[in-house]
Amino acid sequence: MTLPQLQELKEIEDKAKTELAAVSDEETLEFWRITYLGRRSRLNLILRGLASLPLEERRQVGAAANRLRSELEELLSQRQAQLREAAVTAVVEGGHLDVTLPGRPLTIGRLHPVTQVLRDILDAFVSMGFQVFEGPEVEWDYYNFEAVRIPKDHPARDMWDTLWVDYVRNEEYPMLLRTHTSPMQIRVMEQMQPPVRIVSPGKCYRHEATDPTHEWMHTQVEGLAVDENISMADLKGTLYEFARRLFGRERRVRFRCDYFPFVEPGADMSIDCPLCDGQGCRACNNSGWIEILGAGMVHPEVLANVGYDAERYTGFAFGLGVERVAMLRHGIEDIRLFYANDLRFLEQF
Amino acid sequence: MRVPLKWLQEYVDINLPPGELGRRLTMAGTEVNTILTAGRDWEKISVAEVVDVAPHPNADRLRLATVDLGGEQMTVVCGAPNVAAGQKVAFARVGAELIDGHTSEPTILKAARIRGVESAGMVCSEKELGLSDYHEGILVLPEDAPVGVPLGQYLGDTILDLDITPNRPDCLSVLGVAREVAALSGVSVREPPVDYQELGRPIKERLSVEIADRDLCPRYCAALIEGVQIGPSPPWMQERLLAADVRPISNVVDVTNYVMLEVGQPLHAFDFSLISGRKIIVRRARPGEVLVTLDGTERPLNRDMLVIADAKEAVAVAGLMGGAASEVTENTTAILLESANFNPANIRRTSTGLKLRTDASARFEKGLSPELAMVGIRRAARLMVELATGRAAEGIIDVYPGKRRETRITVTQERLRRVLGLQLPTLQVRQTLISLGFGCRWVPPDRYVVRVPYWRTDVRIPDDVAEELARIIGYDELPITSLGGAIPPAQPQPSRELREGVRDILATAGMQEVITYSLTNLDSLAKVLPPEELSQHPPLRVANPMSHQQEYLRTTLRASLLETLASNLRHRQGRIALFEVARVYLPRPEELPQEVESLAGVVTGDRPDRWGQPRGEPVDLYDVKAYLVFLFGRLGLAVSYHDGEDFALVPGRTAEVRLDGQRVGLVGQVHPRVAAAFDIEQDVYLFEVNLETLVPQVGKPRIYQPLSRFPAVEEDIAIVVDEGVTAAQVQAIIEAFPLVQRAALFDVYTGPPVAAGKKSLAYSVAYQSLDHTLSDAEVNRERRGILDRLSREVGAVLRG
């Protein structure tokens, strides 16, 4: 004779298995779980009713019910695993995307290439302990020329064709658009005592016809370091490190004698032409070298002009053109592109 | 400065190939721009003699020249006015590579029929040979030029084209360059001979010289050479002059040019018979004095200019150019030779004043040594005696008020070490300086006394001596060290930090940075600024603008940005968002202008669709405002927006941006009239921010808001208000309630069923407390409070 509970367990088992076979998604499976394994399921009612059964029946029904519960739980987890697997397969095999379609557009902004290169230049010096100082673009003749040893009627004024502001004092134009950032040497030293270690970026202006290598507005970076024990060797070390950071560790660097009225000894620094690797090409005038900055030891008279003790202090100064560096770095052949601001150009950087 | 190597070799042995020589000169400060090889492209060109010149049968201006090429004769058509029988010329055969005289482009000579006459060759000009730009006539070679010899073999030379820095006028001479070469290659210099026989009567009996303005003329030397025969200078001299890019004229004039190129001293030759009163006076020009110079130009002079005068009148502008009236001509027999020294600054002022630059003024303005004047005059007198069969008067008149002591510089070993970063051995210091013509005495225990040679007017202080040593030894030989010592304390740079921060934020937001010119013009400014603004605060003008397009220092960035936008719209559709951070220049009386860091942006075009294409939906005020909201949000500045007005913007579509009640910027739609003035036909929006006004407000650290552990209650509130009520007013009221953690506007609606003149605003409001879970009663009380206040203050009604 079969106990009615065992009969019922058999029915539950058959029905549960039949229904489970038809389950095809997680939601139905959860419903199945609640129906057959939940708190209010028939199986659970049987298990909860075990306590009221006689010992022998309890033993038989209990064993069968627990076995069924284990079996259903096992089937449930198998089915869950199958469904997850099927879901993964559905994604994987669910359809082929054309990966060559364009991405949805982001609105991309960019900094002007001169800003980008200028920042790299400044970063290189800042990491060597230089601080950034800025000053006026409209300057007095005194700062731009006189104080850096370029008096009126000095032939070196030919090196800087000047745009003068239409303001007359004592029958002369005392105000101008600075032709270089060197007046910042004076302004900085007037404001602080050694040790000085600064870089000063900014716009400069020349009265100059434009062509692929000349632009009347350009950006320069001035550098100045003054202290008790600074020599040409420090100048070389600092600028050498700068050149290699900006143009790559493999670049060769060359210093040669050059003349600027506000330094003595004067120098300029070239790197081996990155376009032809120093073999000689049109960009480097077949010399293999490209001049990137002018430099030198600050002239003792310049130090004296700001009241420094020129016996005690020495220093070096340098100036470089940002556009020129950008041209070298990006292979740009026409400097006028920078300030034409054609988006087709700007968006390349 | 062009230095032919054949000439250079006269003063120094060259033991290096030209490339290496050029490299050493460049490294030592005399930059070799190019090394020219004259003759390289002269294939099929040879020296020929013109044996006959006949008229062209069909053309008045053309002639038929028959040339002898050494056994072979050819007849060609020649258009040059100066062709004559007996001349030695450069003759090009068909196939020669030449420079086209008209187009200046390289070309291959072809046979041609010119006005009916066959012409298979050409007599060449300097320009056609690539020697110079001269194309007014053919190149006439020296008489002894060997007929039939290839031109390259005859004229060819290696020429160093040097860039001489302004501090080295001594290197504006072949001898000066020879001194550099000698020091750089360890050989010695041969000075050119300056002695000659003085067979004439003493010059003192024939001429007097007076320097009236001694401040402007430290030295004046004069020599007299009589019985000269004016004619061409010898071929060797002509060749050298040609190679140095100077055209031969006559023996006397060529000698003055030759000596200037050779030793660096400018000279002038007067026809002595045309000097009145046998007197030379060096004086300032008289008011209203006028001189016709050698170039035929009438030069009005003034008191600041120095002239050379005879008893009657000015005969030369000192140091620049001689007068036409006393010019040496083919009839001249007596030469008054001048070799002087003039004040450099005065020469430069005069040169600028007369807009006249000459080879002489280019040298004088850089400061030549007065000592050089005597070297130059002796050398020139010798050559005139030799080449123009002249008879030199006894003696040289030498008025020398500006005689200076030789420059001696005491240089300590310590100074050299401090400047160069290197302790140089005493022997090396002495050898190096001596190789350059310096004297050097070691004074134990620690210093040198350096005697500077007269031609080195640029060496004055110990650091100049340091440079001499470094450049000859080689900058590459100096050690490389890192900066030592203390790093100076940091100083705050708030303005710069703000500006760079603004750049980053706007680029992050999707705007493109541009950098435009600082100079603009009144027309552009007048398009964007009201007339009274321009007349009351006129921008600074440049006295010598390059063009009227770039004449005024801008007082606003607007015009440049709109111009940049317009030029890009020609090839670009879709949204464009540009910004610039730059200075504007506000004039101040008697002071440098105030340079104000400013920001401006322009936005136009359609919003992009999924493909980045314009989707036919133009941007509006709120697209451009978004950039400012993002900017000020990132800067941590709580700005407010108010109705604003501006000349260039549409009324009612313009907002003023305020920070603590102060106006800091502006945003709005560019007035269509203004846009049209820049040829922009679509809607454009613009913003402007004065960054200086923000500086004191930024850089403060943000204070953190604690996060609540308790749940928020969220609900929507929609109200109806008069259209005049602003969203900002409503927002401020709601946010004032302490339990309101966030209130976000999510809809603005006008139209039925909302009554006319009214609008509906819908907010999503979140209530939350930091210290407990809010009860329904608390939330209800807060909501009632909000609605009561909205009703009281802005007449709001809860939308049903």
HADDOCK unambig.tbl for C-alpha pairs under 7 A between the chains (distance, minus, plus):
assign (segid A and resid 104 and name CA) (segid B and resid 610 and name CA) 5.54 0.50 0.50
assign (segid A and resid 104 and name CA) (segid B and resid 611 and name CA) 6.28 0.50 0.50
assign (segid A and resid 105 and name CA) (segid B and resid 610 and name CA) 6.62 0.50 0.50
assign (segid A and resid 105 and name CA) (segid B and resid 611 and name CA) 6.54 0.50 0.50
assign (segid A and resid 105 and name CA) (segid B and resid 612 and name CA) 5.36 0.50 0.50
assign (segid A and resid 107 and name CA) (segid B and resid 510 and name CA) 4.89 0.50 0.50
assign (segid A and resid 108 and name CA) (segid B and resid 510 and name CA) 4.41 0.50 0.50
assign (segid A and resid 108 and name CA) (segid B and resid 511 and name CA) 6.97 0.50 0.50
assign (segid A and resid 109 and name CA) (segid B and resid 507 and name CA) 4.20 0.50 0.50
assign (segid A and resid 109 and name CA) (segid B and resid 508 and name CA) 5.84 0.50 0.50
assign (segid A and resid 109 and name CA) (segid B and resid 509 and name CA) 6.48 0.50 0.50
assign (segid A and resid 109 and name CA) (segid B and resid 510 and name CA) 3.65 0.50 0.50
assign (segid A and resid 109 and name CA) (segid B and resid 511 and name CA) 4.30 0.50 0.50
assign (segid A and resid 109 and name CA) (segid B and resid 512 and name CA) 4.75 0.50 0.50
assign (segid A and resid 110 and name CA) (segid B and resid 507 and name CA) 5.06 0.50 0.50
assign (segid A and resid 110 and name CA) (segid B and resid 511 and name CA) 6.68 0.50 0.50
assign (segid A and resid 110 and name CA) (segid B and resid 512 and name CA) 4.89 0.50 0.50
assign (segid A and resid 110 and name CA) (segid B and resid 513 and name CA) 6.09 0.50 0.50
assign (segid A and resid 111 and name CA) (segid B and resid 507 and name CA) 6.25 0.50 0.50
assign (segid A and resid 111 and name CA) (segid B and resid 512 and name CA) 6.31 0.50 0.50
assign (segid A and resid 111 and name CA) (segid B and resid 513 and name CA) 4.95 0.50 0.50
assign (segid A and resid 112 and name CA) (segid B and resid 513 and name CA) 5.20 0.50 0.50
assign (segid A and resid 112 and name CA) (segid B and resid 514 and name CA) 5.73 0.50 0.50
assign (segid A and resid 112 and name CA) (segid B and resid 515 and name CA) 6.99 0.50 0.50
assign (segid A and resid 129 and name CA) (segid B and resid 487 and name CA) 5.94 0.50 0.50
assign (segid A and resid 138 and name CA) (segid B and resid 592 and name CA) 6.58 0.50 0.50
assign (segid A and resid 139 and name CA) (segid B and resid 592 and name CA) 6.76 0.50 0.50
assign (segid A and resid 153 and name CA) (segid B and resid 345 and name CA) 4.92 0.50 0.50
assign (segid A and resid 153 and name CA) (segid B and resid 348 and name CA) 5.83 0.50 0.50
assign (segid A and resid 153 and name CA) (segid B and resid 349 and name CA) 6.24 0.50 0.50
assign (segid A and resid 154 and name CA) (segid B and resid 345 and name CA) 6.49 0.50 0.50
assign (segid A and resid 155 and name CA) (segid B and resid 166 and name CA) 6.29 0.50 0.50
assign (segid A and resid 155 and name CA) (segid B and resid 365 and name CA) 6.44 0.50 0.50
assign (segid A and resid 155 and name CA) (segid B and resid 366 and name CA) 6.08 0.50 0.50
assign (segid A and resid 156 and name CA) (segid B and resid 166 and name CA) 5.85 0.50 0.50
assign (segid A and resid 163 and name CA) (segid B and resid 542 and name CA) 6.54 0.50 0.50
assign (segid A and resid 163 and name CA) (segid B and resid 544 and name CA) 6.13 0.50 0.50
assign (segid A and resid 163 and name CA) (segid B and resid 545 and name CA) 6.82 0.50 0.50
assign (segid A and resid 164 and name CA) (segid B and resid 542 and name CA) 5.62 0.50 0.50
assign (segid A and resid 164 and name CA) (segid B and resid 543 and name CA) 5.44 0.50 0.50
assign (segid A and resid 164 and name CA) (segid B and resid 544 and name CA) 6.29 0.50 0.50
assign (segid A and resid 165 and name CA) (segid B and resid 540 and name CA) 6.95 0.50 0.50
assign (segid A and resid 165 and name CA) (segid B and resid 541 and name CA) 5.93 0.50 0.50
assign (segid A and resid 165 and name CA) (segid B and resid 542 and name CA) 4.40 0.50 0.50
assign (segid A and resid 165 and name CA) (segid B and resid 543 and name CA) 5.33 0.50 0.50
assign (segid A and resid 166 and name CA) (segid B and resid 541 and name CA) 5.37 0.50 0.50
assign (segid A and resid 166 and name CA) (segid B and resid 542 and name CA) 5.12 0.50 0.50
assign (segid A and resid 166 and name CA) (segid B and resid 543 and name CA) 4.23 0.50 0.50
assign (segid A and resid 195 and name CA) (segid B and resid 488 and name CA) 5.83 0.50 0.50
assign (segid A and resid 196 and name CA) (segid B and resid 488 and name CA) 6.31 0.50 0.50
assign (segid A and resid 197 and name CA) (segid B and resid 488 and name CA) 6.73 0.50 0.50
assign (segid A and resid 207 and name CA) (segid B and resid 546 and name CA) 6.59 0.50 0.50
assign (segid A and resid 229 and name CA) (segid B and resid 418 and name CA) 6.70 0.50 0.50
assign (segid A and resid 231 and name CA) (segid B and resid 418 and name CA) 5.69 0.50 0.50
assign (segid A and resid 231 and name CA) (segid B and resid 419 and name CA) 4.71 0.50 0.50
assign (segid A and resid 231 and name CA) (segid B and resid 420 and name CA) 5.41 0.50 0.50
assign (segid A and resid 231 and name CA) (segid B and resid 421 and name CA) 5.00 0.50 0.50
assign (segid A and resid 232 and name CA) (segid B and resid 419 and name CA) 6.02 0.50 0.50
assign (segid A and resid 232 and name CA) (segid B and resid 420 and name CA) 4.94 0.50 0.50
assign (segid A and resid 232 and name CA) (segid B and resid 421 and name CA) 5.98 0.50 0.50
assign (segid A and resid 233 and name CA) (segid B and resid 420 and name CA) 6.45 0.50 0.50
assign (segid A and resid 233 and name CA) (segid B and resid 421 and name CA) 5.32 0.50 0.50
assign (segid A and resid 233 and name CA) (segid B and resid 478 and name CA) 6.22 0.50 0.50
assign (segid A and resid 233 and name CA) (segid B and resid 479 and name CA) 5.14 0.50 0.50
assign (segid A and resid 233 and name CA) (segid B and resid 480 and name CA) 4.62 0.50 0.50
assign (segid A and resid 233 and name CA) (segid B and resid 481 and name CA) 5.31 0.50 0.50
assign (segid A and resid 234 and name CA) (segid B and resid 480 and name CA) 6.30 0.50 0.50
assign (segid A and resid 234 and name CA) (segid B and resid 481 and name CA) 4.90 0.50 0.50
assign (segid A and resid 234 and name CA) (segid B and resid 482 and name CA) 5.39 0.50 0.50
assign (segid A and resid 234 and name CA) (segid B and resid 483 and name CA) 5.43 0.50 0.50
assign (segid A and resid 236 and name CA) (segid B and resid 480 and name CA) 5.58 0.50 0.50
assign (segid A and resid 237 and name CA) (segid B and resid 480 and name CA) 4.69 0.50 0.50
assign (segid A and resid 237 and name CA) (segid B and resid 481 and name CA) 4.82 0.50 0.50
assign (segid A and resid 237 and name CA) (segid B and resid 482 and name CA) 5.24 0.50 0.50
assign (segid A and resid 238 and name CA) (segid B and resid 482 and name CA) 6.15 0.50 0.50
assign (segid A and resid 255 and name CA) (segid B and resid 475 and name CA) 5.98 0.50 0.50
assign (segid A and resid 255 and name CA) (segid B and resid 476 and name CA) 6.46 0.50 0.50
assign (segid A and resid 256 and name CA) (segid B and resid 27 and name CA) 4.54 0.50 0.50
assign (segid A and resid 256 and name CA) (segid B and resid 28 and name CA) 6.34 0.50 0.50
assign (segid A and resid 256 and name CA) (segid B and resid 29 and name CA) 6.64 0.50 0.50
assign (segid A and resid 256 and name CA) (segid B and resid 475 and name CA) 5.96 0.50 0.50
assign (segid A and resid 257 and name CA) (segid B and resid 27 and name CA) 5.85 0.50 0.50
assign (segid A and resid 257 and name CA) (segid B and resid 28 and name CA) 5.18 0.50 0.50
assign (segid A and resid 257 and name CA) (segid B and resid 29 and name CA) 4.36 0.50 0.50
assign (segid A and resid 257 and name CA) (segid B and resid 471 and name CA) 5.86 0.50 0.50
assign (segid A and resid 258 and name CA) (segid B and resid 29 and name CA) 4.99 0.50 0.50
assign (segid A and resid 259 and name CA) (segid B and resid 165 and name CA) 6.30 0.50 0.50
assign (segid A and resid 264 and name CA) (segid B and resid 463 and name CA) 6.12 0.50 0.50
assign (segid A and resid 264 and name CA) (segid B and resid 464 and name CA) 6.33 0.50 0.50
assign (segid A and resid 264 and name CA) (segid B and resid 467 and name CA) 6.70 0.50 0.50
assign (segid A and resid 265 and name CA) (segid B and resid 463 and name CA) 6.65 0.50 0.50
assign (segid A and resid 265 and name CA) (segid B and resid 464 and name CA) 6.60 0.50 0.50
assign (segid A and resid 265 and name CA) (segid B and resid 466 and name CA) 6.90 0.50 0.50
assign (segid A and resid 265 and name CA) (segid B and resid 467 and name CA) 4.61 0.50 0.50
assign (segid A and resid 339 and name CA) (segid B and resid 515 and name CA) 6.03 0.50 0.50
assign (segid A and resid 339 and name CA) (segid B and resid 516 and name CA) 5.57 0.50 0.50
assign (segid A and resid 339 and name CA) (segid B and resid 517 and name CA) 6.99 0.50 0.50
assign (segid A and resid 341 and name CA) (segid B and resid 514 and name CA) 6.04 0.50 0.50
assign (segid A and resid 341 and name CA) (segid B and resid 564 and name CA) 6.75 0.50 0.50
assign (segid A and resid 342 and name CA) (segid B and resid 568 and name CA) 6.17 0.50 0.50
assign (segid A and resid 343 and name CA) (segid B and resid 568 and name CA) 6.67 0.50 0.50
